Amino acid sequence: MRKNSSKQHNSNRQPVSSLLLILLAAVLGQLSFIPPAFAEPAANAGSAATANGRVLAFDGVNWFSVDASGGNRLAVTDFDVENKEGLVMSAARYSPDGTRIARPDKAGDRIIHTAADGSDPQIVAEFDPVGALIGGNNKNPFWSPDGSHIAYFSDRNHRWELWVGPADGSNVGSVLLNVTPNGASAFSDIVGDWSPTGAHLAYSFAPPNQLELGVITVVDEAGSPLTSFDGLWPSFSADGSTIAHSNRETGVVELRNVDGSNRRSLATEGAWPSWTPDGRLLAVTLNGDIFTMAANGGDVRVILDDANVNIRPDWSGGSVGAPPAAGTIATANSIDELLAASDYKPSEHGDILRLYRAIFNREADVGGAVYWIDVVYEKGGRSLEEVVGS
């Protein structure tokens, strides 16, 4: 799918009803979703956290991967568009070690995984269209943290269910939970993730054409519900303690504790947030482009901005670079070092950096960040309200 080369980025925040663009209908033969035309953040010229892994994405026809700079593009699939082979609006996901990619195939009647270059396809679950298991829509697979199992959503039983099966395809697995007990629509938006600790799974569900009704549910490994809250497209942090997701009404990326508490906004719009394995960065989709941002919402960088509508990013499970040595805020010589400082408090100090960005309309350089956090807030003993008023 090609973007309009003359597209203008809207500077006004749109309601999520504008998320519901009918995209790829002629190609896919089904409804798809892309984020609204929110204002794109300006690229920051300062020091940003960097990654050396790869990012997987979907351009409306094929899945592909690029390196963390947006280069070295590698096709993962090359479908016959006329026959719509495998063209399912679904996420593809890297295995925990970054060597395999799970995705649907054959227009969604089976789940497979391949090598990272698309070779060596292996069937995880295949359904006999004339047997007891009727092939339906099967999409959005995601891996267990040890790579031994793959979870995916299926409506083969005329309702959306979350299934879990062995990655070796020795059997189709079993139903972990019912998402929609009273029926299913192929056009529902439904996405999940598995905590790196293995203790929790989370999924979001929104009815067709109603992303503004999206709800995220967190369950334990047995499928028992633990909590639910408003939002879309959950992604677990590296330590499993935090969920990144999109606000269902504004599109702003938010973070929450796994139990739904401590909601905080990153003040940057984006869809389908995806953490780097070390938890330092998030990749998001905005207006069909792929951006990265620091986990505190700063250092927003474009990594993929071409004529295609690129969506659903996923980081490779490989190395994304060693974090800086942990010094202190006062000794930080870069934003990277500040974010890794032993005395950096993501919740409190992240608020300070977001206030800086809101007031000055630019990212804080390391000098400004250290001054506001260390001199004004910590050593100066001033409250957030006093800092805002300064």
C-alpha positions as semicolon CSV with decimal commas, in nm:
position;residue;x (nm);y (nm);z (nm)
1;M;0,000;0,000;0,000
2;R;0,142;0,336;-0,103
3;K;0,114;0,651;0,102
4;N;0,004;0,971;-0,064
5;S;0,330;1,149;-0,141
6;S;0,161;1,482;-0,075
7;K;0,016;1,381;0,261
8;Q;0,013;1,649;0,525
9;H;0,071;1,561;0,888
10;N;-0,214;1,696;1,094
11;S;-0,098;1,909;1,384
12;N;-0,420;1,851;1,577
13;R;-0,482;1,542;1,785
14;Q;-0,763;1,338;1,631
15;P;-1,018;1,115;1,808
16;V;-0,961;0,744;1,769
17;S;-1,261;0,718;1,540
18;S;-1,019;0,855;1,280
19;L;-0,806;0,547;1,334
20;L;-1,063;0,350;1,140
21;L;-0,938;0,406;0,789
22;I;-1,035;0,148;0,533
23;L;-0,684;0,051;0,425
24;L;-0,575;-0,227;0,192
25;A;-0,935;-0,336;0,132
26;A;-0,878;-0,383;-0,237
27;V;-0,562;-0,583;-0,176
28;L;-0,654;-0,780;0,133
29;G;-1,026;-0,812;0,088
30;Q;-1,077;-0,732;0,455
31;L;-1,082;-0,437;0,694
32;S;-0,755;-0,310;0,837
33;F;-0,650;-0,046;1,082
34;I;-0,380;0,220;1,076
35;P;-0,319;0,496;1,327
36;P;-0,466;0,841;1,269
37;A;-0,282;1,129;1,110
38;F;-0,141;1,264;1,434
39;A;0,130;1,527;1,425
40;E;0,467;1,363;1,381
41;P;0,722;1,456;1,646
42;A;1,032;1,631;1,527
43;A;1,345;1,421;1,512
44;N;1,580;1,499;1,797
45;A;1,933;1,599;1,706
46;G;2,070;1,511;2,048
47;S;2,211;1,184;2,170
48;A;1,951;0,910;2,155
49;A;1,950;0,550;2,268
50;T;2,039;0,329;1,975
51;A;1,975;-0,031;1,885
52;N;2,158;-0,278;1,665
53;G;1,881;-0,538;1,635
54;R;1,623;-0,555;1,356
55;V;1,266;-0,434;1,329
56;L;0,998;-0,645;1,162
57;A;0,704;-0,466;0,994
58;F;0,424;-0,509;0,738
59;D;0,388;-0,278;0,437
60;G;0,040;-0,386;0,323
61;V;0,172;-0,658;0,093
62;N;0,468;-0,824;0,262
63;W;0,640;-0,859;0,594
64;F;0,999;-0,736;0,593
65;S;1,272;-0,636;0,837
66;V;1,517;-0,348;0,853
67;D;1,807;-0,270;1,080
68;A;1,766;-0,015;1,357
69;S;1,863;0,269;1,123
70;G;1,592;0,170;0,873
71;G;1,840;0,027;0,622
72;N;1,941;-0,319;0,500
73;R;1,584;-0,416;0,414
74;L;1,520;-0,789;0,404
75;A;1,201;-0,936;0,256
76;V;1,047;-1,201;0,479
77;T;0,758;-1,287;0,243
78;D;0,694;-1,239;-0,127
79;F;0,327;-1,313;-0,185
80;D;0,131;-1,363;-0,502
81;V;-0,095;-1,060;-0,470
82;E;-0,338;-1,181;-0,736
83;N;-0,405;-1,497;-0,537
84;K;-0,383;-1,313;-0,205
85;E;-0,164;-1,594;-0,074
86;G;-0,110;-1,531;0,296
87;L;-0,235;-1,173;0,285
88;V;-0,381;-1,154;0,632
89;M;-0,387;-0,835;0,834
90;S;-0,191;-0,985;1,120
91;A;0,119;-0,922;1,321
92;A;0,432;-1,127;1,262
93;R;0,656;-1,177;1,564
94;Y;1,021;-1,262;1,623
95;S;1,106;-1,554;1,846
96;P;1,279;-1,463;2,174
97;D;1,622;-1,534;2,025
98;G;1,545;-1,344;1,703
99;T;1,610;-1,640;1,473
100;R;1,249;-1,728;1,378
101;I;0,937;-1,536;1,277
102;A;0,583;-1,656;1,356
103;R;0,305;-1,545;1,123
104;P;-0,013;-1,667;0,952
105;D;-0,012;-1,820;0,605
106;K;-0,259;-1,927;0,338
107;A;-0,494;-1,636;0,408
108;G;-0,502;-1,730;0,772
109;D;-0,590;-2,099;0,769
110;R;-0,264;-2,195;0,939
111;I;0,003;-2,050;1,165
112;I;0,366;-2,103;1,065
113;H;0,711;-1,988;1,164
114;T;1,009;-1,935;0,937
115;A;1,373;-1,845;0,958
116;A;1,434;-1,472;0,992
117;D;1,485;-1,446;0,613
118;G;1,152;-1,619;0,540
119;S;1,300;-1,958;0,454
120;D;1,239;-2,294;0,622
121;P;0,863;-2,263;0,691
122;Q;0,732;-2,490;0,966
123;I;0,363;-2,538;1,038
124;V;0,248;-2,474;1,393
125;A;-0,122;-2,535;1,343
126;E;-0,308;-2,641;1,028
127;F;-0,677;-2,706;1,002
128;D;-0,854;-2,953;0,776
129;P;-1,138;-2,761;0,606
130;V;-1,349;-3,077;0,587
131;G;-1,256;-3,210;0,930
132;A;-1,375;-3,139;1,279
133;L;-1,156;-2,828;1,303
134;I;-1,290;-2,583;1,049
135;G;-1,024;-2,347;0,920
136;G;-1,110;-1,984;0,990
137;N;-0,915;-1,673;1,069
138;N;-0,602;-1,747;1,266
139;K;-0,380;-1,450;1,330
140;N;-0,150;-1,243;1,549
141;P;0,075;-1,521;1,686
142;F;0,322;-1,449;1,966
143;W;0,588;-1,661;2,134
144;S;0,629;-1,794;2,485
145;P;0,941;-1,647;2,648
146;D;1,135;-1,972;2,610
147;G;1,035;-2,010;2,244
148;S;0,878;-2,353;2,297
149;H;0,515;-2,247;2,234
150;I;0,323;-2,004;2,017
151;A;-0,003;-1,837;2,116
152;Y;-0,243;-1,717;1,847
153;F;-0,603;-1,606;1,801
154;S;-0,851;-1,823;1,613
155;D;-1,221;-1,799;1,531
156;R;-1,247;-2,156;1,405
157;N;-1,510;-2,231;1,668
158;H;-1,716;-1,927;1,567
159;R;-1,581;-1,713;1,849
160;W;-1,242;-1,556;1,912
161;E;-1,025;-1,780;2,126
162;L;-0,664;-1,761;2,237
163;W;-0,491;-2,088;2,155
164;V;-0,147;-2,206;2,268
165;G;0,038;-2,480;2,086
166;P;0,391;-2,623;2,068
167;A;0,616;-2,442;1,824
168;D;0,725;-2,772;1,671
169;G;0,369;-2,828;1,543
170;S;0,337;-3,168;1,707
171;N;-0,025;-3,078;1,786
172;V;-0,258;-2,782;1,733
173;G;-0,253;-2,698;2,102
174;S;-0,553;-2,605;2,310
175;V;-0,773;-2,312;2,400
176;L;-0,629;-2,100;2,680
177;L;-0,931;-1,869;2,703
178;N;-1,238;-1,741;2,520
179;V;-1,205;-1,380;2,412
180;T;-1,554;-1,341;2,263
181;P;-1,777;-1,625;2,390
182;N;-2,079;-1,506;2,189
183;G;-1,947;-1,499;1,835
184;A;-1,669;-1,342;1,630
185;S;-1,608;-1,105;1,344
186;A;-1,307;-1,150;1,118
187;F;-1,258;-0,772;1,129
188;S;-1,213;-0,746;1,506
189;D;-0,884;-0,593;1,622
190;I;-0,717;-0,840;1,856
191;V;-0,349;-0,842;1,956
192;G;-0,155;-1,015;2,235
193;D;0,183;-1,045;2,406
194;W;0,351;-1,283;2,652
195;S;0,552;-1,150;2,946
196;P;0,924;-1,233;2,931
197;T;0,886;-1,382;3,279
198;G;0,620;-1,623;3,153
199;A;0,386;-1,526;3,436
200;H;0,140;-1,315;3,238
201;L;-0,021;-1,275;2,897
202;A;-0,205;-0,965;2,781
203;Y;-0,432;-0,902;2,487
204;S;-0,644;-0,616;2,356
205;F;-0,977;-0,655;2,182
206;A;-1,185;-0,401;1,993
207;P;-1,501;-0,470;1,791
208;P;-1,499;-0,392;1,417
209;N;-1,482;-0,017;1,347
210;Q;-1,472;0,061;1,719
211;L;-1,112;0,099;1,832
212;E;-1,239;0,354;2,083
213;L;-1,388;0,057;2,274
214;G;-1,056;-0,129;2,298
215;V;-0,992;-0,308;2,627
216;I;-0,670;-0,475;2,744
217;T;-0,699;-0,786;2,959
218;V;-0,411;-0,935;3,160
219;V;-0,427;-1,305;3,251
220;D;-0,198;-1,549;3,424
221;E;-0,033;-1,839;3,244
222;A;-0,341;-2,056;3,307
223;G;-0,566;-1,798;3,138
224;S;-0,730;-1,669;3,457
225;P;-0,807;-1,295;3,428
226;L;-0,614;-1,066;3,662
227;T;-0,715;-0,718;3,549
228;S;-0,843;-0,517;3,255
229;F;-0,822;-0,154;3,148
230;D;-0,888;0,071;2,849
231;G;-0,629;0,057;2,572
232;L;-0,495;-0,108;2,260
233;W;-0,198;-0,321;2,154
234;P;-0,018;-0,422;2,476
235;S;0,356;-0,494;2,486
236;F;0,549;-0,617;2,792
237;S;0,875;-0,460;2,902
238;A;1,190;-0,671;2,927
239;D;1,143;-0,739;3,299
240;G;0,771;-0,808;3,263
241;S;0,673;-0,536;3,510
242;T;0,534;-0,279;3,267
243;I;0,290;-0,280;2,976
244;A;0,318;-0,025;2,696
245;H;0,001;0,037;2,498
246;S;-0,183;0,301;2,297
247;N;-0,457;0,514;2,449
248;R;-0,777;0,409;2,273
249;E;-0,904;0,768;2,244
250;T;-0,596;0,983;2,181
251;G;-0,346;0,735;2,037
252;V;-0,081;0,849;2,287
253;V;0,156;0,575;2,406
254;E;0,109;0,496;2,775
255;L;0,274;0,274;3,034
256;R;0,111;0,085;3,320
257;N;0,216;-0,164;3,580
258;V;0,102;-0,517;3,502
259;D;-0,185;-0,483;3,749
260;G;-0,310;-0,176;3,560
261;S;-0,190;0,075;3,817
262;N;0,049;0,371;3,780
263;R;-0,078;0,485;3,443
264;R;0,155;0,739;3,283
265;S;0,159;0,902;2,944
266;L;0,466;0,925;2,722
267;A;0,311;1,229;2,548
268;T;0,385;1,085;2,202
269;E;0,130;0,929;1,969
270;G;0,192;0,584;1,823
271;A;0,029;0,252;1,744
272;W;0,150;-0,102;1,813
273;P;0,430;-0,014;2,056
274;S;0,705;-0,275;2,077
275;W;0,988;-0,282;2,333
276;T;1,349;-0,356;2,261
277;P;1,462;-0,664;2,452
278;D;1,662;-0,450;2,696
279;G;1,364;-0,223;2,768
280;R;1,538;0,101;2,665
281;L;1,341;0,180;2,349
282;L;0,995;0,145;2,197
283;A;0,915;0,120;1,827
284;V;0,577;0,259;1,716
285;T;0,380;0,322;1,399
286;L;0,268;0,676;1,320
287;N;0,110;0,782;0,990
288;G;0,248;0,472;0,821
289;D;0,606;0,541;0,932
290;I;0,811;0,360;1,199
291;F;0,959;0,561;1,484
292;T;1,160;0,477;1,791
293;M;1,146;0,655;2,123
294;A;1,317;0,619;2,457
295;A;1,113;0,435;2,717
296;N;1,048;0,766;2,894
297;G;0,893;0,911;2,578
298;G;1,188;1,124;2,468
299;D;1,442;1,091;2,186
300;V;1,187;1,027;1,912
301;R;1,360;0,913;1,591
302;V;1,232;0,815;1,247
303;I;1,374;0,484;1,130
304;L;1,144;0,411;0,834
305;D;0,971;0,681;0,628
306;D;0,904;0,573;0,272
307;A;0,612;0,565;0,029
308;N;0,457;0,257;0,193
309;V;0,222;0,231;0,488
310;N;0,445;0,044;0,733
311;I;0,276;-0,094;1,043
312;R;0,299;-0,341;1,332
313;P;0,670;-0,317;1,421
314;D;0,837;-0,588;1,627
315;W;1,195;-0,586;1,757
316;S;1,424;-0,881;1,709
317;G;1,514;-1,071;2,022
318;G;1,884;-1,030;1,950
319;S;2,120;-0,783;2,113
320;V;2,030;-0,416;2,094
321;G;2,359;-0,291;2,228
322;A;2,507;-0,284;2,573
323;P;2,355;-0,013;2,792
324;P;2,588;0,259;2,914
325;A;2,772;0,206;3,239
326;A;2,552;0,310;3,528
327;G;2,686;0,634;3,669
328;T;2,479;0,906;3,830
329;I;2,260;1,182;3,690
330;A;2,515;1,446;3,789
331;T;2,795;1,272;3,595
332;A;2,590;1,192;3,282
333;N;2,747;1,310;2,957
334;S;2,460;1,200;2,732
335;I;2,088;1,128;2,750
336;D;2,178;0,757;2,723
337;E;2,393;0,783;3,035
338;L;2,127;0,982;3,217
339;L;1,856;0,723;3,147
340;A;2,091;0,448;3,267
341;A;2,204;0,637;3,579
342;S;2,174;0,450;3,905
343;D;1,975;0,734;4,062
344;Y;1,744;0,796;3,763
345;K;1,379;0,746;3,861
346;P;1,178;0,674;3,543
347;S;0,843;0,782;3,682
348;E;0,944;1,106;3,858
349;H;1,233;1,212;3,637
350;G;1,052;1,107;3,320
351;D;0,781;1,356;3,418
352;I;1,045;1,628;3,445
353;L;1,175;1,554;3,095
354;R;0,822;1,552;2,954
355;L;0,755;1,888;3,120
356;Y;1,072;2,024;2,964
357;R;0,960;1,905;2,622
358;A;0,609;2,051;2,668
359;I;0,733;2,391;2,787
360;F;1,026;2,443;2,548
361;N;0,882;2,243;2,255
362;R;1,204;2,046;2,214
363;E;1,389;1,757;2,371
364;A;1,618;1,830;2,663
365;D;1,989;1,807;2,593
366;V;2,186;1,638;2,865
367;G;2,284;1,969;3,027
368;G;1,925;2,088;3,050
369;A;1,803;1,750;3,170
370;V;2,067;1,728;3,443
371;Y;1,995;2,083;3,555
372;W;1,620;2,031;3,584
373;I;1,641;1,689;3,746
374;D;1,948;1,713;3,966
375;V;1,981;2,082;4,047
376;V;1,620;2,205;4,048
377;Y;1,417;1,897;4,140
378;E;1,642;1,682;4,358
379;K;1,896;1,914;4,521
380;G;1,670;2,218;4,503
381;G;1,391;2,029;4,672
382;R;1,128;2,183;4,448
383;S;0,801;2,007;4,374
384;L;0,683;1,926;4,024
385;E;0,430;2,207;4,054
386;E;0,707;2,452;4,141
387;V;0,918;2,328;3,851
388;V;0,624;2,375;3,615
389;G;0,580;2,729;3,741
390;S;0,944;2,820;3,693
